Amino acid sequence: MKKLRALIAMLATALVFGGAITILGSPAGAEGSNSALVMSIAEVNLQGPVISDVTVTLKNTSNAAMTDVSVVITGPINWTLYPETQSLSAPLAAGASATVTAEIHVPNNPSGSVTRNFTAAATYAGGDGVKTSFAQRNQFTGPVPASLAELFDNVGTTTVGTTAQGDYDGGKNSFSREKLALKGYTPGAKITAAGTEFTWPSAEPGKPDNVTGSGQTFKFEGQGSKIAFLGSGVHNGAVGEATVHYTDGSSSKGTFGFPNWGFQEVTAHGASLAVEVMGRNTPAGFANEEFPYRMFTNTIAIDASKTVSMVTLPNNANLHVFAIAFVPAVEGETLPAPTAPATTVPATSAPATTDPSVAPSTEPTTEPTTDPATEPVTTKDPVAPPTTGTASTSAAMSATATTGAAVATTHPGGSGSASPTAPEASGGDDDLAMTGSSAAPLIGMGGLLLVGGLVLMVSRRRQRSNHS
């Protein structure tokens, strides 16, 4: 009987500790994220047709030699590259560097600007024990606009005499230049906001003075801790992901957005209010002076140790950008790291690589008419309070729908009606999933403990029976 009890106790202890180890283990997919094998891809000659070299430099920054180093190189899809996989003939000593080179056939130059992507994925043994490393290089071929101003495609500000040319929101409405001038927003003026200094567009009245986001890339060279954008949104959902390209061929991403120019909270999407004027220009002239129309600033983090070469705007036509600027690094400031493009490190084969492309733009909703009396628009998106449990979630969603119907008000600056935001359901296994484990070990532990308890109970009953 004592042996049986001891066995059950051992099983329970092993399962408890085994489950704890599984839960506390390293997250899935973490391998290779901090490799001591540092790789870089040299600039590739893209002036085709030509056969160019793709040269990858590898450096072992660990304190031990790396063996069995193998590198898989990929280029744009359908481009012939040979050899794709190469292995170092000797171990890579601590602190040592080596290069591998592949040849790639570059086709004729494209008529427009195109991004070309090159990757290098390495596997190795020894060294720091991480086992994998990854590097990429993004290069542009074809003409790239020299500045944001070359991309201006929208007339967002007008004077009293040029209102007919304005169409900021798709309804022929625009900011009043006269009103903006009273706040210091004059052609070519320096605007201080977001910890930096913007240059207000110097476009003539009635001419394009801002960019609608559609994934355009333009040259923007310099350094800083962040990149700041000045503008505002039209319609709903004026938010998207921008890509920052560095001179070393690497890139990072950041998401930013602007509230609607005529409604929404001024801090929506993490933005900050830059300027507010009362009234706007309409096809019939200046109107709606009882309502505010605003512009905002927002920023994305960049790598302060690198030099930016180009920026790709989000692919969302609801975003309007008037100006862009670098935010200088502040001593002692802690910034969130810029987001690198998602990558997958293959173990034995080369990944399929395609030229980067941006997602389709969001289709704008229909802008209300310019008659203030007939333009009911939601002032802001109602957000349901966080809830837990199925019953409470349903009740909260019902209450939110009722609230959403009640907060509508008349505002000529809005467009479309905001939908109530459903509460985000909390998953029971989210915490386990985030650590790379599942609930299976705990369920198994519970089952075995239950079986053990039943066996112990039966044994005790037999013992009592024998005693009787």
Secondary structure, DSSP 8 states (H G I E B T S, - for coil): -HHHHHHHHHHHHHHHHHHHHHHHS--TT-TTTT-SEEEEE-----SSSEEEEEEEEEEE-SSS-EEEEEEEEE-STT--EE-SEEE-SS-B-TT-EEEEEEEEEE----SS-EEEEEEEEEEEEETTS--EEEEEEEEEES---SSGGGG--B--EE-GGGGGG--SSSSS-BEEHHHHHTTT--TT-EEEETTEEEE-----TTS--BEE-SS-EEEEEE--SEEEEEEEE-SS--EEEEEEEETTS-EEEEEEE--BSSSS-TTGGG-EEEEEEEEEEETTEEEEEEEEEEEEEEEEE--TTS-EEEEE--S-TTEEEEEEEEE---TT------B-------SSS--------------------S-GGG-EEESS--B-----SHHHHHHHHHHHHHHHHHSEEE-TT--S----B------TTHHHHHTT--SHHHHHHHHHHHHHHHHHHHHHHHHHHHH-
